[in-house]
């Protein structure tokens, strides 16, 4: 006949490989210790039907799982992995020895960032943003008078050229000075210089007052 037995799960941080026969699953000592860089967290209880057998059976995680990208575990017998903090990353590796220390979490280089924990790579600072420091969790806005227009790892913002301006933050381009105005300097936030008396402008993005025509 069948008898209902309640199983004792494998301990967190240990695994219980599948095996033949009751003797391989009848004691807690049958569970294997997870090494640093790995974890096991499958723990549960459930009825187990045994045919004419009253011995307890252990089950749970069958293997210790390696910590993936952005994660590491320094200690043996762990139920989970730790995450690299924002601003750092840890590439995924098939070698568990690459996932055993917080020091293996690498800083994002200039032009890149990670906004959260547990990243396996750093994201670029795209158009209208930049980052000139290492190990940062966000990107910076370009100041007025500057811009970036490339979706690459920007480490600086470009000056608005002469004849142009940018009034806001996070600009992807600069605006041309309107008709009758000019800018003879770079990185300007507005165009306030007008064509002098006796002259007029018939175009945009003027860089010198001499481009203004005589009446």
ABEGO torsion letter per residue (X at the ends): XBBBBBBBBBBBGBBBBBBBEAAAAABAAABBBBBBGBBBABBBBBBBBBBGBABBBBBEBABBBBBBBGBBBABBGBABBBBBBBGBBBBBBABAAAAABAAABBBBBBGBBBABBGBABBBBBBBGBBBABBGBABBBBBBBGBBBABBBBBABBBBBBBGBBBABBGBABBBBBBBGBBBABBGBABBABBBBBGBBBABBGBABAAABBBX
